[in-house]
Every structure is written in structure tokens, then in C-alpha cells.
Amino acid sequence: MSADERVGARAAARVPSARAARLRRMLQDRELLRALRDPAGWPRGVATWLTEREHATWSFAALRITLGAVILLVLVTCFADRHYLWGVASRFIDPESTRRGWPALVTGLFSKTDATLFDLAYLLLVVVAALFTLGWRTRVITPVLLVLWVGLSANSTLLTNGGDTVLRITLAFVLFANLSRHLSLDAVRRRRAVETPAPARPAPALVERMRALAARVPRLVPVVLHNTALVLCAYQIMLVYVNSALLKLQGSEWRDGTATYYSLVIEGYRPWPWLSDLVAQADAGVVLATFLAVGFQGLFPLLVLWRPTRIVALVVITGMHVMIGVLLGLWPFSLAMIALDFLFIRDATWREGLALARRARTEAPIRIRELRARRSSPAAPAEVPAET
């Protein structure tokens, strides 16, 4: 069988599975709507959802990678000004930063009196953020990252744009989630341990004791904790969107459709002035973007209940955050919110998307070879009609 025939056979075999997946999603949506009409069955349905399995594992993996990348980008881009922003040269901001009331145990993690100690802690945070992004020992790395990130944020208020707050809250919630089931070094290590089991190495007594205690925990506990973290993260982003919509409606600019224009002309939020001016000249687009932002943020909790409206809502909300990150320069906030939006994408959708990507990667060389063969082959001679 040729390569083209094998690709065609695999595509034909995937057709029934794709139809079955669409049918399964339709039945799930119908079952959800039926359950919502019967409040008496809500407690049982919630209990089943919380305990049956870990949900949104692919979404949590995408969230981990995105949040880790945001923290790394902030640390790398601010490396030259780190002492001015958080270190020994930032004492001028102490009257404002101390108003938050962080304990000395937190604010003392990054020294404001010794530049060397500050640099060591800063580099440690960079390493921890990189390990978190790669998914190495996430159960241990995540709380360390949370403590160090909070300690750095507590030293200054210069970079507070909402993104740091969302990051801290989300990191606190995902302490109980399984972030390394997919797309992580932990997943690679577990897969290799199953495929090629290596002889057990003697571990320290403390490690063996901790493993024994972890083995005694029922499997139900981590599943419930994971799904609870998912609910808390979903509640957090819904709270942000609904509160944002309600606050927007209190301003006349949001009600008459001009708020987006005024946002684009604020001098401190114009990383590319020419692009902001170009977008601000599109009157219809500015008005439409203003009303879409208010509408989709306010109705977001309802729109995510049904798959078709959930897709539209996620596309619009993600586009809004992309525009905020590009046009206003608030990219840490935008990426943190997009990472939370990932949690509303089903695992089945992630798997289908990855399958399509693998299929495209497999078929692309074959199509390129066919195209080159057609271009290199001589053209067929034109038929000349016979003379009569």
C-alpha cells in the first residue's frame, strides 16, 4: 500500500469517529439542558461531575504553559530594571507598597538592602518559572513559584495592571489541580516508566515515608481537589467578566459606544501609536467593539452553558484580550485571562485539534511532493484537430 493510500485509509477510519464525537457532544449538551430544567437532580449531578474523573486536564496543561510563559516574559523583559522595579533602588515606592500589609516573611524574600541576595532570589524565580512551564515536578514547583511570585510582587506596585492579581489568585487555586497530565516532563517521565520500567532505586527514608502516606490517600481526594480547582478558576474569571461589565455600564462612554476610542488615545497605553490611531479611525469597528465587550462579558456565565454559544463567546473574548494586549500594551493581563479562558475548552476538543494538527503534518509532505511533481512534469501536448 502506498503512502497516499495509507493516508486515505486513516482519513476514512477517522470519519466514523468524528461523527461519533459530534453525536456524543450533541447528546451531552442535550443531557445538560435536560438536567438544568430539573433542579431536583442538581446535587447528584454535581457530585457525579466532581468525583467521576479529572476534567479539563488538557486545558490545565495549556494554562500552566501560558502562565509560566507570562512570568518568564515579565522577568526577562524587566531584567535590566529589576533593581529599580523591585530591588535595592525601589525604596522610594515603600510607602505605597507597605499599605498592602504583606507580612515581613513575604516581603523579605527579595532583599532591598543587598543587591547580590536580590539577584540570587530573582534568578531562582526565573529557574522555578521555567521548570513550572516545562512541567517538572509541578506538585512541588507550583507552591514554590506562588511564594516567590507573591514575594516579588509585594516589593513594588509599579507593575500592577490586574495581570499580577489574576496570576496570584490562579496560582493559589491550581495548587490542587493536576497540571502535568499532558504536555509536561512529568508526563514524559510517567510514560517512560510504564514503557521501560527501571529498577527501583533506594530512596531516603523521608521520601519513602511520604510516598507511603500519599499511597494511602483515596483516589477520590485528588480528583475532587482537581475539579474544585477548576470550579474556583471558572468562578474567578466569571466574576471578573461580570463585574467588569457592570462597572462599564455605569460609564456613559460604554453606553454610547465611544469607550474603546478613548482607551486607544490614552497616552500611557499606546505601545504603537500609529496602530492605535489607525484602529481609532474605524468608527463602526470602535462602536461594535465597545458593545461586544460589554455584552459578552456580562452574559459570559450564560453563554458558556451551550457549546455553540460557548465557542462564539470564547472567540470574541479571546479577540478582545488580544486587542488589549497589542493595542494597550497590557499583555500580562491579557495572556493571564486567555489562560483562564482555556479552561472552558473540553478535553475532547483539544484531542481533536491535536489530531488534526498531526494529520496536517503527516499529509503536508505528500501534498508538497505531488505539487512539485505536477510542476516538474512536462505539459501534455495540445491536441490539433485533424484537417478534413
C-alpha positions in Angstrom: 0.0 0.0 0.0 1.4 3.4 -1.0 1.7 6.4 1.3 -1.2 8.1 -0.3 -3.4 5.0 0.2 -2.4 4.7 3.9 -3.3 8.4 4.5 -6.6 7.9 2.7 -7.3 4.8 4.8 -6.6 6.6 8.0 -8.8 9.5 7.0 -11.6 7.2 6.2 -11.2 5.4 9.5 -11.4 8.8 11.3 -14.7 9.7 9.7 -16.9 7.5 11.8 -15.0 8.5 15.0 -15.5 12.2 14.1 -19.2 11.6 13.6 -19.4 9.7 16.8 -17.7 12.6 18.6 -20.1 15.1 17.3 -23.1 12.9 18.2 -21.6 12.4 21.7 -21.2 16.2 22.2 -24.8 16.8 21.0 -26.1 14.2 23.5 -24.1 15.7 26.3 -25.4 19.2 25.5 -29.0 17.8 25.4 -28.4 16.0 28.7 -27.0 19.1 30.3 -30.0 21.2 29.2 -32.4 18.5 30.5 -30.6 18.4 33.8 -30.8 22.2 34.2 -34.6 22.0 33.8 -34.8 19.6 36.8 -33.3 21.3 39.9 -34.0 18.2 42.0 -31.3 16.3 40.2 -28.6 19.0 40.5 -27.0 17.7 43.7 -26.5 14.3 42.3 -25.2 15.6 39.0 -22.7 17.9 40.7 -21.5 15.1 42.9 -21.1 12.8 39.9 -19.2 15.5 38.0 -16.9 16.2 40.9 -15.9 12.6 41.5 -16.1 10.7 38.2 -12.7 11.9 36.7 -10.4 14.8 36.4 -11.9 17.4 33.9 -10.1 19.9 31.7 -6.7 18.2 32.0 -5.5 19.5 28.6 -6.8 23.0 29.5 -4.9 23.0 32.7 -1.7 22.0 30.8 -2.3 24.9 28.4 -2.9 27.2 31.4 0.3 26.1 33.0 2.4 26.8 29.9 0.7 30.2 29.4 1.1 31.4 33.0 4.7 30.2 33.2 5.5 31.9 29.9 3.9 35.1 31.2 6.0 35.1 34.4 9.2 34.3 32.4 8.5 37.1 29.9 7.9 39.6 32.7 11.2 38.5 34.5 13.2 38.5 31.3 11.9 41.8 29.9 12.4 43.6 33.2 15.8 42.1 34.0 17.7 45.3 33.2 15.4 47.3 35.5 14.9 44.7 38.2 16.6 46.7 41.0 14.6 49.8 40.1 11.3 47.9 40.0 11.7 45.5 43.0 15.2 45.7 44.4 17.6 48.0 46.2 16.7 51.0 44.1 12.9 50.7 44.7 12.9 52.1 48.3 11.0 55.1 47.0 7.9 53.0 46.5 7.9 51.6 50.0 5.3 54.0 51.4 2.9 52.7 48.8 3.8 49.1 48.8 3.7 48.7 52.6 0.0 49.8 52.5 -0.9 46.3 51.3 0.1 44.8 54.7 2.1 41.9 53.4 4.0 40.2 56.3 7.7 40.6 56.6 8.2 36.9 55.8 6.8 37.6 52.3 8.5 41.0 51.7 11.8 39.7 52.9 12.2 37.0 50.2 13.7 39.6 47.8 16.1 41.8 49.7 16.0 45.6 49.3 19.3 46.1 51.1 21.6 43.6 49.4 21.8 43.5 45.6 23.5 40.1 45.5 20.8 38.4 47.6 18.1 40.0 45.5 19.8 38.8 42.3 20.1 35.2 43.6 16.4 35.2 44.6 15.5 36.7 41.2 17.4 34.1 39.3 15.9 31.4 41.4 12.4 32.6 40.5 13.4 32.5 36.8 14.5 28.9 37.1 11.4 27.9 39.0 9.2 29.6 36.4 11.0 27.7 33.7 10.5 24.4 35.5 6.8 25.2 36.0 6.4 25.9 32.3 8.1 22.7 31.3 6.0 20.7 33.9 8.8 19.3 36.0 7.6 18.1 39.5 4.7 20.5 39.3 3.3 19.4 42.7 6.4 20.7 44.4 7.3 23.6 42.0 3.8 25.2 42.0 3.8 26.3 45.7 7.4 27.5 45.4 6.5 29.6 42.4 3.5 31.0 44.2 5.5 32.1 47.2 8.3 33.6 45.2 6.0 35.4 42.8 4.0 36.9 45.7 7.2 37.9 47.4 8.4 39.7 44.3 5.0 41.4 43.7 4.8 42.6 47.3 8.0 44.6 46.9 6.6 47.1 44.5 3.3 48.4 43.0 4.8 49.7 39.7 3.7 46.8 37.6 0.2 46.3 38.9 -2.1 46.1 35.9 -4.5 43.4 37.0 -2.5 40.6 35.5 -0.4 40.1 38.6 -3.5 39.8 40.7 -5.0 37.2 38.4 -1.8 35.3 38.4 -1.6 35.1 42.2 -5.2 34.0 42.6 -4.9 31.4 39.8 -1.6 30.0 41.2 -3.3 29.6 44.6 -6.2 27.7 43.1 -4.1 25.4 40.8 -2.1 24.2 43.8 -4.8 21.5 44.0 -5.1 20.8 40.2 -3.3 18.2 38.1 -1.2 20.5 35.8 1.2 17.9 34.4 -1.0 15.2 33.0 -0.2 16.4 29.4 2.5 18.4 27.7 4.9 18.1 30.6 8.2 16.5 31.6 6.2 14.7 34.3 4.0 13.1 31.7 7.1 12.0 29.7 8.7 10.5 32.9 5.5 8.6 33.7 5.1 7.3 30.2 8.7 6.1 30.1 8.3 4.4 33.5 5.4 2.4 32.1 7.1 1.5 28.8 10.5 0.7 30.1 10.3 0.1 33.9 13.7 0.7 35.5 14.9 -1.0 38.7 13.8 0.8 41.8 16.5 3.0 43.4 16.7 3.2 47.1 15.2 6.5 48.3 15.7 8.3 51.5 13.6 7.3 54.5 11.7 10.6 54.5 10.8 10.2 50.8 9.6 6.6 51.3 7.5 7.7 54.2 5.9 10.5 52.2 5.2 8.1 49.3 3.6 5.6 51.8 1.3 8.4 53.1 0.4 9.5 49.6 -0.5 5.9 48.6 -3.0 5.7 51.5 -4.9 8.7 50.2 -8.0 7.6 48.3 -8.1 8.3 44.6 -11.3 10.2 45.1 -9.5 13.0 47.0 -7.2 14.3 44.3 -10.0 14.0 41.7 -12.3 16.2 43.9 -9.5 18.7 44.6 -8.7 19.0 40.9 -12.3 19.6 39.9 -12.8 22.0 42.8 -9.8 24.0 41.5 -11.4 24.0 38.1 -14.7 25.4 39.6 -12.8 28.1 41.5 -10.9 29.2 38.4 -14.0 29.3 36.4 -15.8 31.3 39.1 -12.9 33.7 39.2 -13.0 34.5 35.5 -16.8 34.8 35.5 -16.6 37.2 38.5 -14.0 39.3 36.6 -16.1 39.5 33.5 -19.5 40.2 35.1 -18.1 42.8 37.5 -16.3 44.4 34.6 -19.5 44.6 32.5 -21.4 46.1 35.4 -18.8 48.7 36.1 -18.6 49.5 32.4 -22.4 50.1 32.2 -22.0 52.8 34.8 -20.0 54.9 32.4 -21.7 56.9 29.7 -18.8 56.2 27.3 -19.6 52.5 27.3 -23.3 53.1 26.9 -22.8 55.4 23.8 -20.1 53.2 22.2 -17.1 55.6 22.5 -15.2 53.9 25.3 -12.9 51.9 23.0 -11.9 55.1 21.2 -10.9 56.9 24.5 -9.0 53.8 25.5 -7.0 53.9 22.3 -5.9 57.6 22.8 -4.7 57.3 26.4 -1.0 58.4 26.1 0.3 55.9 28.6 -1.2 52.9 26.9 0.0 53.3 23.3 2.9 51.0 22.6 2.3 51.5 18.8 0.7 55.0 18.4 0.3 54.6 14.6 -1.6 51.3 15.1 -3.8 52.8 17.8 -4.6 55.8 15.6 -5.4 53.5 12.6 -7.8 51.4 14.6 -9.4 54.5 16.3 -10.3 55.9 12.8 -12.7 52.9 12.2 -15.8 54.4 13.8 -18.1 51.4 13.2 -15.5 49.0 14.5 -14.9 51.0 17.6 -18.6 51.2 18.5 -19.0 47.5 17.7 -16.0 46.5 19.9 -17.4 48.6 22.8 -20.8 46.9 22.7 -19.4 43.4 22.1 -17.1 43.8 25.1 -19.9 44.8 27.5 -22.4 42.2 26.1 -20.2 39.2 26.0 -18.6 39.9 29.4 -21.9 40.4 31.1 -23.5 37.3 29.5 -20.4 35.1 29.7 -21.7 32.8 32.5 -24.8 32.0 30.4 -23.0 31.7 27.1 -20.7 29.0 28.3 -23.5 26.6 29.1 -24.2 25.7 25.5 -21.4 24.6 23.2 -22.3 26.8 20.1 -22.6 30.0 22.2 -19.6 29.0 24.2 -17.4 28.8 21.1 -18.6 32.3 19.9 -18.1 33.7 23.4 -14.5 32.3 23.7 -13.6 33.6 20.2 -14.9 37.1 20.9 -13.4 37.3 24.4 -10.0 36.0 23.2 -10.0 38.5 20.4 -10.8 41.3 22.9 -7.8 40.2 25.1 -5.6 40.1 22.0 -6.5 43.6 21.2 -6.0 44.8 24.8 -2.5 43.1 24.8 -1.4 44.5 21.4 -3.1 48.0 21.4 -2.9 48.9 25.1 0.3 47.0 26.0 -1.3 45.1 28.8 -0.1 41.7 27.6 0.5 40.1 31.0 -3.2 40.7 31.9 -4.4 39.6 28.5 -2.4 36.3 28.5 -3.4 35.5 32.1 -7.1 35.9 31.1 -6.7 33.9 27.9 -5.1 31.1 30.0 -8.2 31.0 32.2 -10.4 31.0 29.1 -8.7 27.8 28.1 -10.5 26.0 31.0 -13.8 26.2 29.1 -12.4 24.1 26.2 -13.2 20.4 26.6 -10.5 17.7 26.5 -12.2 16.1 23.5 -11.8 19.4 21.6 -8.1 19.6 22.5 -7.6 16.0 21.3 -9.5 16.6 18.0 -7.4 19.7 17.4 -4.1 17.8 18.1 -5.3 15.0 15.8 -6.0 17.5 13.0 -2.5 19.1 13.5 -0.9 15.6 13.4 -2.9 14.8 10.3 -1.9 18.0 8.6 1.8 17.4 9.5 1.6 13.9 8.0 -0.2 14.9 4.8 1.8 18.1 4.1 4.9 16.4 2.8 2.8 14.2 0.5 0.9 17.2 -0.9 4.2 19.1 -1.4 5.7 16.2 -3.3 2.6 15.9 -5.5 2.7 19.7 -6.2 6.4 19.5 -7.1 5.8 16.5 -9.3 3.0 18.3 -11.2 5.2 21.4 -11.7 8.2 19.4 -12.9 6.3 17.1 -15.3 6.2 18.4 -18.9 2.9 19.7 -20.1 0.8 17.4 -22.3 0.9 18.5 -25.9 -2.2 20.2 -27.1 -4.4 18.2 -29.5 -4.5 19.6 -33.0 -7.8 19.0 -34.8 -7.4 16.8 -37.9 -7.9 18.5 -41.2 -11.0 17.4 -43.1 
